[in-house]
Amino acid sequence: MAVAVTCEVEGVEEFKAAMERLDSGMQRHVHKHLASWAEEVKTLAKQLVPVRTGHLRSSIYAKISEWVAEIGAEATYALSIELGTSRMRAQPYLYPSIQEHLPRLEQIICEAIEAAKAEAGLT
């Protein structure tokens, strides 16, 4: 004895297209919002960093790669200033900047996802 079940699902192609729009929109919106957030962190770090020659301040950067924000400084002595050494006290500027803006990060990501959902017609 054999049993055959036939099932037709309507709207699969539309759903698939909406998911592709959502994926594309999320990448774009999250990248844009994350880049804005990283720039705010970088700006605060540049305000907090101790300045003698200005080289360290000018080396502070913010880079975005997909869903990753990298904020740092390229000066060779940047870590020594941030964390201190056995001969010099720490003068943190990156960590406090990130901590100041961290509470807003989750909100920014959620806003970006909601914008992507609306753009994809999934709200």
C-alpha angles and dihedrals in degrees: 000000000000129000121206122197122190121192127182119197118196124206098029094129092047091049092049091050091048091052091051090050089048092051093048093044094048092052092049097043096042091048092050094047093043091050090052091049092049091051090054090051091048091050092052092046089054089052094049100042115105110245128212104143101359094240095113093047092049091050095058110113143176120209128182123203115175104303096346126097116198117193120178148116129261099206109115092233096046094106092049091055093045097047103020128226136243087274101037134048119240117263102190118200105151099048095049090047092053092044091051092055100033096092090059094051096078090047091050092051092048091049090050092050092048091050090050091049091051091047090051091049094245101124 
